[in-house]
Amino acid sequence: MYLHASHITAQKQVLAPLMQESIGILLLPHFELVSAIEQEIQDNPLLEAEINSHKLKIDLYRTSAPLSGSLPDEDDPDMAPLLVHRPTLTDYLVQQLYLEMSQPQERAIGECIIGNMDQDGYLSMGVNEIAASLKVANLALVEEVLKAVQHFDPVGVAARDLKECLIIQLSMQNHPTTALAVQLIVGHFEDLAHKKYAHLAKKLKIALEDVQAAANLISKLNPYPARHWQNNGDIVYVQPDVFIQKNPAGDFSIELNRNGAPLLRINQFYCDLLKKPGMSQPEKDFVREKLTNAMHFIKSVQQRGQTLLSIARYIAEHQKTFLEGTGTEIAPMTLKDVATHLGRNESTISRAISRKYMDSPVGLLAFKFFFSNANYSIKEEIQGLIAQEDKNTPMSDQDIQEHFRSKGLTLARRTINKYRQVLQIPPSHQRKTSSNGNSRLANG
């Protein structure tokens, strides 16, 4: 594993398997993970980066960010696979909906819920209104779909009020004060909002420190889960999270993208402070808290990497001919298949593949592409596109490439060219209809 916690002298402890931070890190694509690591190193003196001596091959990182840090030119065809338009929040939620639900009625309910949220992410319709608008008699089904949508990323969307939004986010946390935080929101929200902590402690007959800890946990929640999605339609830079390459033995080599993501370890100097006499209790508590946070952050990043590698290996095994370029069909694959194989739940797999890409022998692919196209055939789709094209302006290989890119699949030009040849379809300039109505095809 490329991230590790070496030189840790604090006693080992069992960390909560999926706290909110772990879920958040799992959702991050590579580019955002690098930023998160840099920010955590700045915020936590117990966490430090090792110098990464890993030598990168130029061809291996041909789709990674330039070393200068500058963004690629959008008009550069070689950089085009890396430039994508950020989806709107509606697009992003619908993608998650279709990954997690397969029944038409469930999807219709989910789309209605997603389509009736305000700019902050709150649901503007009641369950009864949604059921009536769709003529659904089963209110329990509407509630079930609503609960699922509320736990999509960003967690808390489609809540009907602030209390529900915060409680949904707390339900994803495994923290000692989670239950108390929920209790405060449900029954003592006004006192909590006015920071009457001493009054609450006396009223509930608990320690003031417990109330303050619960309030601190609540303060870290997001009361407006859709706010950061308001700048929609921006062009963003895509970096692969995983590299899949064919090795000399004929198998696939699968590696995480390490570019920009340093190895992490605990700062030994601060750990040694705990052993020295003369430290006050508040100082010791500060170091121990930062140590726990650093260890958990490292563990969360490790778990993210392990999960992505496991999913990538499963995909490589079940989509071997497609990734080799010898086949054009995507084999049927569901989130449940992967979850069962890895011993994880479907929601974890759904979060893990969200906004993640792999650099493969056939091009840059979105992880989610393999889960949204049962029995999908690239060859058949190319054939269909060309059959329906305007013969006065036939589709170039670049046009076909852009079509697939919009679906989360960035095929290499050579791959599209090869598929055309298999289908015996000439290039666009030979398919163009001349002014007299005849197609300009090659002789013979």
C-alpha beads as a LAMMPS data file, in Angstrom:
LAMMPS data file: protein, C-alpha beads

444 atoms
443 bonds

1 atom types
1 bond types

-500.0 500.0 xlo xhi
-500.0 500.0 ylo yhi
-500.0 500.0 zlo zhi

Masses

1 110.0

Atoms # bond

1 1 1 0.000 0.000 0.000
2 1 1 1.464 3.348 -0.967
3 1 1 0.250 5.250 2.104
4 1 1 1.400 4.069 5.477
5 1 1 1.815 5.214 9.078
6 1 1 5.413 4.399 9.897
7 1 1 7.213 5.426 13.068
8 1 1 3.948 5.520 15.020
9 1 1 4.777 5.141 18.727
10 1 1 1.301 5.689 20.104
11 1 1 -0.449 2.517 21.192
12 1 1 -2.502 0.795 18.549
13 1 1 -6.211 1.246 18.664
14 1 1 -9.216 0.082 16.730
15 1 1 -10.577 2.945 14.636
16 1 1 -14.201 3.317 13.634
17 1 1 -14.628 1.632 10.214
18 1 1 -16.632 4.331 8.453
19 1 1 -16.792 7.693 10.129
20 1 1 -17.926 10.697 8.162
21 1 1 -14.359 11.634 7.222
22 1 1 -13.773 8.163 5.778
23 1 1 -16.883 8.478 3.638
24 1 1 -15.813 11.918 2.481
25 1 1 -12.354 10.709 1.492
26 1 1 -13.818 7.707 -0.327
27 1 1 -15.865 10.101 -2.466
28 1 1 -12.882 12.218 -3.516
29 1 1 -11.426 11.811 -7.019
30 1 1 -7.627 11.936 -7.251
31 1 1 -7.304 15.668 -7.867
32 1 1 -9.401 16.523 -4.801
33 1 1 -7.671 13.858 -2.692
34 1 1 -4.319 15.558 -3.278
35 1 1 -5.808 18.870 -2.112
36 1 1 -7.342 17.206 0.949
37 1 1 -3.997 15.650 1.903
38 1 1 -2.209 18.976 1.522
39 1 1 -4.821 20.716 3.685
40 1 1 -4.686 18.019 6.383
41 1 1 -0.900 18.265 6.560
42 1 1 -1.233 22.019 7.104
43 1 1 -3.940 21.627 9.759
44 1 1 -2.459 18.740 11.745
45 1 1 1.150 19.030 13.022
46 1 1 1.135 15.291 13.848
47 1 1 0.819 14.434 10.150
48 1 1 3.693 14.813 7.713
49 1 1 4.607 13.794 4.182
50 1 1 7.504 11.599 3.199
51 1 1 9.447 12.428 0.073
52 1 1 8.143 10.127 -2.619
53 1 1 11.094 8.529 -4.345
54 1 1 8.833 6.642 -6.727
55 1 1 10.118 7.259 -10.247
56 1 1 7.315 7.986 -12.661
57 1 1 7.425 6.802 -16.213
58 1 1 6.539 9.523 -18.693
59 1 1 4.222 7.300 -20.717
60 1 1 2.527 5.996 -17.584
61 1 1 1.421 9.495 -16.659
62 1 1 0.609 10.700 -20.120
63 1 1 -2.881 11.618 -18.882
64 1 1 -1.814 13.130 -15.590
65 1 1 -1.485 16.815 -14.769
66 1 1 1.556 18.556 -16.279
67 1 1 4.433 18.846 -13.822
68 1 1 4.281 22.609 -14.150
69 1 1 0.830 22.521 -12.648
70 1 1 -0.688 24.468 -15.546
71 1 1 -3.994 23.330 -16.969
72 1 1 -4.107 21.906 -20.497
73 1 1 -5.428 23.824 -23.466
74 1 1 -9.034 22.876 -24.139
75 1 1 -8.382 23.035 -27.887
76 1 1 -5.459 20.602 -27.686
77 1 1 -6.794 17.235 -29.006
78 1 1 -4.253 15.317 -26.946
79 1 1 -5.554 16.922 -23.761
80 1 1 -9.245 16.693 -24.665
81 1 1 -9.878 13.394 -22.827
82 1 1 -8.934 15.110 -19.565
83 1 1 -11.333 18.023 -19.828
84 1 1 -14.912 17.411 -18.781
85 1 1 -17.822 19.636 -17.878
86 1 1 -18.778 19.454 -14.228
87 1 1 -22.263 17.934 -14.025
88 1 1 -25.055 19.852 -12.369
89 1 1 -26.209 18.614 -8.978
90 1 1 -29.299 17.204 -10.679
91 1 1 -27.112 15.225 -13.123
92 1 1 -24.930 13.982 -10.301
93 1 1 -27.855 12.838 -8.144
94 1 1 -29.623 11.156 -11.066
95 1 1 -26.423 9.232 -11.828
96 1 1 -26.395 7.946 -8.258
97 1 1 -30.114 7.171 -8.459
98 1 1 -29.671 4.999 -11.556
99 1 1 -26.728 3.203 -9.978
100 1 1 -28.628 2.326 -6.815
101 1 1 -32.144 1.715 -8.149
102 1 1 -33.263 -0.363 -11.089
103 1 1 -37.083 -0.320 -10.905
104 1 1 -38.799 2.232 -13.189
105 1 1 -41.201 3.378 -10.459
106 1 1 -38.380 3.922 -7.953
107 1 1 -36.444 5.911 -10.531
108 1 1 -39.496 8.020 -11.387
109 1 1 -39.998 8.833 -7.700
110 1 1 -36.298 9.627 -7.294
111 1 1 -36.289 11.921 -10.327
112 1 1 -39.340 13.754 -8.979
113 1 1 -37.615 14.244 -5.614
114 1 1 -34.380 15.447 -7.231
115 1 1 -36.247 17.756 -9.586
116 1 1 -38.083 19.475 -6.741
117 1 1 -35.166 20.608 -4.589
118 1 1 -34.330 24.274 -4.064
119 1 1 -30.888 25.844 -4.583
120 1 1 -29.775 24.838 -1.082
121 1 1 -30.744 21.196 -1.621
122 1 1 -33.989 21.139 0.379
123 1 1 -37.061 19.272 -0.881
124 1 1 -39.899 21.650 -1.703
125 1 1 -42.639 18.985 -1.944
126 1 1 -44.128 16.669 0.641
127 1 1 -44.304 12.897 0.314
128 1 1 -48.063 13.047 -0.282
129 1 1 -47.613 15.597 -3.074
130 1 1 -44.951 13.461 -4.762
131 1 1 -47.147 10.377 -4.544
132 1 1 -50.158 12.263 -5.914
133 1 1 -48.192 13.798 -8.799
134 1 1 -46.923 10.375 -9.877
135 1 1 -50.150 8.529 -8.974
136 1 1 -48.264 6.246 -6.606
137 1 1 -50.462 4.647 -3.962
138 1 1 -47.600 3.263 -1.887
139 1 1 -46.465 6.124 0.388
140 1 1 -43.982 3.821 2.088
141 1 1 -42.172 3.375 -1.252
142 1 1 -41.921 7.143 -1.698
143 1 1 -40.496 7.454 1.820
144 1 1 -38.005 4.649 1.088
145 1 1 -36.751 6.322 -2.105
146 1 1 -36.589 9.693 -0.361
147 1 1 -34.464 8.224 2.422
148 1 1 -32.104 6.740 -0.158
149 1 1 -31.746 10.056 -2.027
150 1 1 -31.097 11.873 1.251
151 1 1 -28.064 9.640 1.773
152 1 1 -26.611 10.267 -1.685
153 1 1 -23.585 12.508 -2.011
154 1 1 -23.817 15.273 -0.815
155 1 1 -25.395 13.722 2.266
156 1 1 -28.446 15.631 3.490
157 1 1 -29.893 16.712 0.153
158 1 1 -33.679 16.417 -0.191
159 1 1 -34.167 17.060 3.520
160 1 1 -37.430 18.803 4.317
161 1 1 -36.033 21.112 6.972
162 1 1 -32.785 21.996 8.716
163 1 1 -33.258 19.547 11.574
164 1 1 -33.761 16.627 9.215
165 1 1 -30.762 17.722 7.119
166 1 1 -28.460 17.693 10.157
167 1 1 -29.837 14.421 11.541
168 1 1 -29.295 12.691 8.183
169 1 1 -25.653 13.759 8.208
170 1 1 -25.262 12.591 11.803
171 1 1 -26.679 9.178 10.843
172 1 1 -23.564 8.676 8.711
173 1 1 -21.251 9.260 11.648
174 1 1 -19.878 6.896 14.251
175 1 1 -18.919 9.287 17.022
176 1 1 -19.291 9.068 20.810
177 1 1 -21.498 12.167 20.865
178 1 1 -23.678 11.347 17.832
179 1 1 -26.671 10.167 19.881
180 1 1 -26.528 13.255 22.125
181 1 1 -26.190 15.520 19.077
182 1 1 -29.364 14.021 17.594
183 1 1 -31.141 14.445 20.946
184 1 1 -30.173 18.115 21.095
185 1 1 -31.393 18.778 17.552
186 1 1 -34.694 16.964 18.039
187 1 1 -35.668 18.265 21.446
188 1 1 -33.562 21.292 22.278
189 1 1 -32.819 23.052 19.013
190 1 1 -33.574 26.598 20.207
191 1 1 -31.307 26.313 23.251
192 1 1 -28.639 24.765 21.061
193 1 1 -28.887 27.563 18.493
194 1 1 -28.442 30.156 21.247
195 1 1 -25.503 28.208 22.712
196 1 1 -27.148 27.704 26.117
197 1 1 -24.804 24.817 26.848
198 1 1 -24.775 25.196 30.644
199 1 1 -28.571 25.290 30.702
200 1 1 -28.748 22.156 28.524
201 1 1 -26.213 20.325 30.688
202 1 1 -28.244 21.069 33.818
203 1 1 -31.550 20.242 32.131
204 1 1 -30.310 16.905 30.756
205 1 1 -28.211 16.159 33.857
206 1 1 -25.054 15.558 31.872
207 1 1 -21.554 17.049 31.836
208 1 1 -21.093 20.440 30.214
209 1 1 -18.153 19.001 28.253
210 1 1 -20.490 16.440 26.659
211 1 1 -22.883 19.146 25.490
212 1 1 -20.008 21.190 24.085
213 1 1 -18.590 18.147 22.273
214 1 1 -21.993 17.407 20.708
215 1 1 -22.409 21.048 19.709
216 1 1 -18.945 21.022 18.144
217 1 1 -19.876 17.936 16.129
218 1 1 -23.053 19.637 14.892
219 1 1 -21.125 22.783 13.948
220 1 1 -19.100 20.733 11.451
221 1 1 -22.199 19.639 9.534
222 1 1 -23.352 21.332 6.330
223 1 1 -26.731 23.070 6.642
224 1 1 -26.747 23.845 2.900
225 1 1 -25.640 20.618 1.158
226 1 1 -26.170 21.970 -2.370
227 1 1 -24.355 25.282 -1.962
228 1 1 -21.006 24.191 -3.421
229 1 1 -22.782 22.970 -6.564
230 1 1 -24.066 26.402 -7.543
231 1 1 -21.206 27.077 -9.986
232 1 1 -22.325 24.410 -12.414
233 1 1 -21.096 23.802 -15.930
234 1 1 -17.468 24.632 -15.162
235 1 1 -14.764 22.787 -17.027
236 1 1 -12.759 20.627 -14.660
237 1 1 -9.592 18.641 -15.101
238 1 1 -9.810 14.866 -14.869
239 1 1 -6.959 12.759 -13.581
240 1 1 -7.220 8.973 -13.481
241 1 1 -7.465 7.417 -10.042
242 1 1 -6.196 4.052 -11.275
243 1 1 -3.896 2.920 -14.078
244 1 1 -4.568 -0.394 -15.810
245 1 1 -1.828 -1.677 -18.107
246 1 1 -1.086 -4.940 -19.854
247 1 1 2.065 -6.544 -18.462
248 1 1 4.493 -8.853 -20.347
249 1 1 2.812 -11.909 -18.827
250 1 1 -0.437 -10.972 -20.552
251 1 1 -2.224 -9.993 -17.353
252 1 1 -3.255 -6.542 -16.153
253 1 1 -1.100 -4.475 -13.814
254 1 1 -3.263 -2.181 -11.698
255 1 1 -1.835 0.769 -9.784
256 1 1 -3.217 3.754 -7.922
257 1 1 -2.337 7.185 -9.244
258 1 1 0.384 8.404 -6.865
259 1 1 1.085 11.641 -8.690
260 1 1 1.002 14.481 -6.175
261 1 1 -0.217 12.291 -3.304
262 1 1 2.678 11.933 -0.847
263 1 1 3.326 9.061 1.508
264 1 1 2.043 9.939 4.958
265 1 1 3.405 9.257 8.406
266 1 1 3.093 10.465 11.974
267 1 1 5.493 13.205 13.060
268 1 1 7.858 11.518 15.509
269 1 1 8.871 14.755 17.245
270 1 1 5.351 15.464 18.486
271 1 1 4.817 11.840 19.508
272 1 1 7.959 12.018 21.659
273 1 1 6.549 15.037 23.462
274 1 1 4.028 12.765 25.146
275 1 1 6.896 10.973 26.896
276 1 1 8.521 14.091 28.233
277 1 1 7.741 15.354 31.741
278 1 1 6.433 18.830 32.300
279 1 1 3.632 18.831 29.708
280 1 1 0.324 20.108 31.003
281 1 1 -2.784 17.985 30.652
282 1 1 -4.335 20.294 28.009
283 1 1 -1.132 20.023 25.966
284 1 1 -1.176 16.232 26.225
285 1 1 -4.844 16.152 25.263
286 1 1 -4.111 18.343 22.220
287 1 1 -1.311 16.067 21.009
288 1 1 -3.378 12.919 21.600
289 1 1 -6.348 14.366 19.704
290 1 1 -4.164 15.361 16.756
291 1 1 -2.485 11.940 16.849
292 1 1 -5.843 10.169 16.713
293 1 1 -6.988 12.423 13.855
294 1 1 -3.754 11.823 11.915
295 1 1 -3.969 8.052 12.326
296 1 1 -7.602 8.058 11.248
297 1 1 -6.854 10.232 8.216
298 1 1 -4.073 7.879 7.098
299 1 1 -6.359 4.894 7.627
300 1 1 -9.144 6.555 5.625
301 1 1 -6.839 7.245 2.683
302 1 1 -5.560 3.668 2.851
303 1 1 -9.107 2.310 2.826
304 1 1 -9.991 4.486 -0.160
305 1 1 -7.021 3.151 -2.111
306 1 1 -7.709 -0.466 -1.177
307 1 1 -11.368 -0.144 -2.171
308 1 1 -10.565 1.424 -5.561
309 1 1 -7.917 -1.203 -6.315
310 1 1 -10.304 -4.017 -5.387
311 1 1 -13.034 -2.621 -7.643
312 1 1 -10.551 -2.039 -10.495
313 1 1 -9.280 -5.626 -10.207
314 1 1 -12.832 -6.941 -10.355
315 1 1 -13.559 -4.836 -13.442
316 1 1 -10.322 -5.910 -15.132
317 1 1 -11.146 -9.568 -14.503
318 1 1 -14.718 -9.356 -15.782
319 1 1 -14.101 -6.930 -18.668
320 1 1 -10.812 -8.436 -19.871
321 1 1 -11.560 -8.599 -23.603
322 1 1 -12.964 -5.083 -23.670
323 1 1 -9.984 -3.585 -21.821
324 1 1 -7.569 -5.495 -24.027
325 1 1 -9.256 -3.986 -27.065
326 1 1 -10.047 -7.421 -28.485
327 1 1 -13.763 -7.156 -27.743
328 1 1 -16.285 -4.350 -28.067
329 1 1 -18.968 -5.457 -25.626
330 1 1 -19.288 -4.465 -21.987
331 1 1 -20.223 -7.507 -19.925
332 1 1 -23.253 -7.077 -17.633
333 1 1 -22.127 -5.903 -14.197
334 1 1 -23.992 -4.556 -11.183
335 1 1 -23.019 -2.840 -7.968
336 1 1 -24.443 -5.827 -6.124
337 1 1 -22.044 -8.171 -7.951
338 1 1 -19.024 -6.175 -6.835
339 1 1 -20.355 -5.584 -3.323
340 1 1 -20.970 -9.302 -2.811
341 1 1 -17.547 -10.234 -4.160
342 1 1 -15.747 -7.691 -1.955
343 1 1 -17.909 -8.208 1.102
344 1 1 -19.014 -4.552 1.139
345 1 1 -22.418 -2.909 0.822
346 1 1 -23.688 -1.433 -2.428
347 1 1 -23.734 2.148 -1.137
348 1 1 -19.995 1.915 -0.404
349 1 1 -19.277 0.705 -3.939
350 1 1 -21.500 3.459 -5.357
351 1 1 -19.602 6.118 -3.410
352 1 1 -16.245 4.625 -4.340
353 1 1 -16.861 4.773 -8.108
354 1 1 -18.392 8.257 -8.012
355 1 1 -16.319 10.666 -10.181
356 1 1 -13.477 8.120 -10.457
357 1 1 -11.628 7.329 -13.702
358 1 1 -9.222 4.667 -14.870
359 1 1 -6.540 4.998 -17.532
360 1 1 -6.733 1.779 -19.529
361 1 1 -5.308 0.361 -22.778
362 1 1 -8.461 1.530 -24.595
363 1 1 -8.619 5.018 -23.108
364 1 1 -9.785 7.000 -20.093
365 1 1 -12.893 5.368 -18.620
366 1 1 -15.265 6.395 -15.857
367 1 1 -15.717 3.598 -13.320
368 1 1 -19.480 4.095 -13.433
369 1 1 -19.515 3.373 -17.165
370 1 1 -19.230 -0.347 -16.507
371 1 1 -22.252 -0.363 -14.212
372 1 1 -24.697 1.576 -16.349
373 1 1 -24.485 -0.360 -19.619
374 1 1 -25.632 -3.968 -19.496
375 1 1 -24.652 -5.895 -22.652
376 1 1 -23.263 -2.666 -24.065
377 1 1 -21.534 -2.887 -27.428
378 1 1 -19.171 -0.157 -28.604
379 1 1 -19.124 -1.646 -32.064
380 1 1 -22.903 -1.643 -32.386
381 1 1 -23.150 1.936 -31.140
382 1 1 -20.549 3.160 -33.650
383 1 1 -22.424 1.355 -36.394
384 1 1 -25.684 2.977 -35.267
385 1 1 -24.154 6.458 -35.059
386 1 1 -22.774 6.276 -38.562
387 1 1 -26.004 4.802 -39.961
388 1 1 -27.899 7.850 -38.642
389 1 1 -25.318 10.528 -39.444
390 1 1 -25.851 13.387 -41.871
391 1 1 -24.030 12.226 -44.980
392 1 1 -23.274 15.839 -45.905
393 1 1 -21.315 16.208 -42.653
394 1 1 -20.370 12.677 -41.553
395 1 1 -18.984 12.060 -38.091
396 1 1 -15.219 12.109 -37.748
397 1 1 -13.416 9.819 -35.325
398 1 1 -13.094 12.855 -33.070
399 1 1 -16.886 13.362 -33.175
400 1 1 -17.394 9.715 -32.239
401 1 1 -14.831 10.058 -29.471
402 1 1 -16.712 13.087 -28.096
403 1 1 -19.996 11.158 -28.180
404 1 1 -18.579 8.415 -25.972
405 1 1 -16.800 10.910 -23.733
406 1 1 -20.157 12.489 -22.899
407 1 1 -21.220 9.069 -21.614
408 1 1 -18.204 8.681 -19.356
409 1 1 -16.090 6.647 -21.771
410 1 1 -13.039 8.269 -23.365
411 1 1 -11.848 5.927 -26.098
412 1 1 -8.473 6.383 -27.712
413 1 1 -8.670 7.480 -31.363
414 1 1 -6.797 4.368 -32.423
415 1 1 -9.477 2.258 -30.719
416 1 1 -12.291 3.979 -32.624
417 1 1 -10.322 3.639 -35.860
418 1 1 -9.864 -0.083 -35.205
419 1 1 -13.593 -0.586 -34.537
420 1 1 -14.436 1.188 -37.807
421 1 1 -12.110 -1.102 -39.673
422 1 1 -13.700 -4.179 -38.077
423 1 1 -17.071 -2.859 -39.260
424 1 1 -15.580 -2.087 -42.687
425 1 1 -16.639 1.572 -42.377
426 1 1 -14.419 4.031 -44.269
427 1 1 -13.213 7.306 -42.681
428 1 1 -15.497 10.361 -42.711
429 1 1 -13.999 12.056 -45.769
430 1 1 -14.760 8.935 -47.814
431 1 1 -18.339 8.762 -46.484
432 1 1 -19.205 12.357 -47.342
433 1 1 -21.930 12.809 -49.969
434 1 1 -20.821 14.930 -52.930
435 1 1 -22.906 17.687 -54.520
436 1 1 -24.370 15.245 -57.054
437 1 1 -25.643 12.997 -54.257
438 1 1 -23.056 10.259 -54.588
439 1 1 -20.942 9.071 -51.705
440 1 1 -17.221 9.627 -52.088
441 1 1 -16.078 6.126 -51.173
442 1 1 -12.702 4.657 -51.879
443 1 1 -12.381 2.629 -55.074
444 1 1 -13.106 -1.010 -54.628

Bonds

1 1 1 2
2 1 2 3
3 1 3 4
4 1 4 5
5 1 5 6
6 1 6 7
7 1 7 8
8 1 8 9
9 1 9 10
10 1 10 11
11 1 11 12
12 1 12 13
13 1 13 14
14 1 14 15
15 1 15 16
16 1 16 17
17 1 17 18
18 1 18 19
19 1 19 20
20 1 20 21
21 1 21 22
22 1 22 23
23 1 23 24
24 1 24 25
25 1 25 26
26 1 26 27
27 1 27 28
28 1 28 29
29 1 29 30
30 1 30 31
31 1 31 32
32 1 32 33
33 1 33 34
34 1 34 35
35 1 35 36
36 1 36 37
37 1 37 38
38 1 38 39
39 1 39 40
40 1 40 41
41 1 41 42
42 1 42 43
43 1 43 44
44 1 44 45
45 1 45 46
46 1 46 47
47 1 47 48
48 1 48 49
49 1 49 50
50 1 50 51
51 1 51 52
52 1 52 53
53 1 53 54
54 1 54 55
55 1 55 56
56 1 56 57
57 1 57 58
58 1 58 59
59 1 59 60
60 1 60 61
61 1 61 62
62 1 62 63
63 1 63 64
64 1 64 65
65 1 65 66
66 1 66 67
67 1 67 68
68 1 68 69
69 1 69 70
70 1 70 71
71 1 71 72
72 1 72 73
73 1 73 74
74 1 74 75
75 1 75 76
76 1 76 77
77 1 77 78
78 1 78 79
79 1 79 80
80 1 80 81
81 1 81 82
82 1 82 83
83 1 83 84
84 1 84 85
85 1 85 86
86 1 86 87
87 1 87 88
88 1 88 89
89 1 89 90
90 1 90 91
91 1 91 92
92 1 92 93
93 1 93 94
94 1 94 95
95 1 95 96
96 1 96 97
97 1 97 98
98 1 98 99
99 1 99 100
100 1 100 101
101 1 101 102
102 1 102 103
103 1 103 104
104 1 104 105
105 1 105 106
106 1 106 107
107 1 107 108
108 1 108 109
109 1 109 110
110 1 110 111
111 1 111 112
112 1 112 113
113 1 113 114
114 1 114 115
115 1 115 116
116 1 116 117
117 1 117 118
118 1 118 119
119 1 119 120
120 1 120 121
121 1 121 122
122 1 122 123
123 1 123 124
124 1 124 125
125 1 125 126
126 1 126 127
127 1 127 128
128 1 128 129
129 1 129 130
130 1 130 131
131 1 131 132
132 1 132 133
133 1 133 134
134 1 134 135
135 1 135 136
136 1 136 137
137 1 137 138
138 1 138 139
139 1 139 140
140 1 140 141
141 1 141 142
142 1 142 143
143 1 143 144
144 1 144 145
145 1 145 146
146 1 146 147
147 1 147 148
148 1 148 149
149 1 149 150
150 1 150 151
151 1 151 152
152 1 152 153
153 1 153 154
154 1 154 155
155 1 155 156
156 1 156 157
157 1 157 158
158 1 158 159
159 1 159 160
160 1 160 161
161 1 161 162
162 1 162 163
163 1 163 164
164 1 164 165
165 1 165 166
166 1 166 167
167 1 167 168
168 1 168 169
169 1 169 170
170 1 170 171
171 1 171 172
172 1 172 173
173 1 173 174
174 1 174 175
175 1 175 176
176 1 176 177
177 1 177 178
178 1 178 179
179 1 179 180
180 1 180 181
181 1 181 182
182 1 182 183
183 1 183 184
184 1 184 185
185 1 185 186
186 1 186 187
187 1 187 188
188 1 188 189
189 1 189 190
190 1 190 191
191 1 191 192
192 1 192 193
193 1 193 194
194 1 194 195
195 1 195 196
196 1 196 197
197 1 197 198
198 1 198 199
199 1 199 200
200 1 200 201
201 1 201 202
202 1 202 203
203 1 203 204
204 1 204 205
205 1 205 206
206 1 206 207
207 1 207 208
208 1 208 209
209 1 209 210
210 1 210 211
211 1 211 212
212 1 212 213
213 1 213 214
214 1 214 215
215 1 215 216
216 1 216 217
217 1 217 218
218 1 218 219
219 1 219 220
220 1 220 221
221 1 221 222
222 1 222 223
223 1 223 224
224 1 224 225
225 1 225 226
226 1 226 227
227 1 227 228
228 1 228 229
229 1 229 230
230 1 230 231
231 1 231 232
232 1 232 233
233 1 233 234
234 1 234 235
235 1 235 236
236 1 236 237
237 1 237 238
238 1 238 239
239 1 239 240
240 1 240 241
241 1 241 242
242 1 242 243
243 1 243 244
244 1 244 245
245 1 245 246
246 1 246 247
247 1 247 248
248 1 248 249
249 1 249 250
250 1 250 251
251 1 251 252
252 1 252 253
253 1 253 254
254 1 254 255
255 1 255 256
256 1 256 257
257 1 257 258
258 1 258 259
259 1 259 260
260 1 260 261
261 1 261 262
262 1 262 263
263 1 263 264
264 1 264 265
265 1 265 266
266 1 266 267
267 1 267 268
268 1 268 269
269 1 269 270
270 1 270 271
271 1 271 272
272 1 272 273
273 1 273 274
274 1 274 275
275 1 275 276
276 1 276 277
277 1 277 278
278 1 278 279
279 1 279 280
280 1 280 281
281 1 281 282
282 1 282 283
283 1 283 284
284 1 284 285
285 1 285 286
286 1 286 287
287 1 287 288
288 1 288 289
289 1 289 290
290 1 290 291
291 1 291 292
292 1 292 293
293 1 293 294
294 1 294 295
295 1 295 296
296 1 296 297
297 1 297 298
298 1 298 299
299 1 299 300
300 1 300 301
301 1 301 302
302 1 302 303
303 1 303 304
304 1 304 305
305 1 305 306
306 1 306 307
307 1 307 308
308 1 308 309
309 1 309 310
310 1 310 311
311 1 311 312
312 1 312 313
313 1 313 314
314 1 314 315
315 1 315 316
316 1 316 317
317 1 317 318
318 1 318 319
319 1 319 320
320 1 320 321
321 1 321 322
322 1 322 323
323 1 323 324
324 1 324 325
325 1 325 326
326 1 326 327
327 1 327 328
328 1 328 329
329 1 329 330
330 1 330 331
331 1 331 332
332 1 332 333
333 1 333 334
334 1 334 335
335 1 335 336
336 1 336 337
337 1 337 338
338 1 338 339
339 1 339 340
340 1 340 341
341 1 341 342
342 1 342 343
343 1 343 344
344 1 344 345
345 1 345 346
346 1 346 347
347 1 347 348
348 1 348 349
349 1 349 350
350 1 350 351
351 1 351 352
352 1 352 353
353 1 353 354
354 1 354 355
355 1 355 356
356 1 356 357
357 1 357 358
358 1 358 359
359 1 359 360
360 1 360 361
361 1 361 362
362 1 362 363
363 1 363 364
364 1 364 365
365 1 365 366
366 1 366 367
367 1 367 368
368 1 368 369
369 1 369 370
370 1 370 371
371 1 371 372
372 1 372 373
373 1 373 374
374 1 374 375
375 1 375 376
376 1 376 377
377 1 377 378
378 1 378 379
379 1 379 380
380 1 380 381
381 1 381 382
382 1 382 383
383 1 383 384
384 1 384 385
385 1 385 386
386 1 386 387
387 1 387 388
388 1 388 389
389 1 389 390
390 1 390 391
391 1 391 392
392 1 392 393
393 1 393 394
394 1 394 395
395 1 395 396
396 1 396 397
397 1 397 398
398 1 398 399
399 1 399 400
400 1 400 401
401 1 401 402
402 1 402 403
403 1 403 404
404 1 404 405
405 1 405 406
406 1 406 407
407 1 407 408
408 1 408 409
409 1 409 410
410 1 410 411
411 1 411 412
412 1 412 413
413 1 413 414
414 1 414 415
415 1 415 416
416 1 416 417
417 1 417 418
418 1 418 419
419 1 419 420
420 1 420 421
421 1 421 422
422 1 422 423
423 1 423 424
424 1 424 425
425 1 425 426
426 1 426 427
427 1 427 428
428 1 428 429
429 1 429 430
430 1 430 431
431 1 431 432
432 1 432 433
433 1 433 434
434 1 434 435
435 1 435 436
436 1 436 437
437 1 437 438
438 1 438 439
439 1 439 440
440 1 440 441
441 1 441 442
442 1 442 443
443 1 443 444
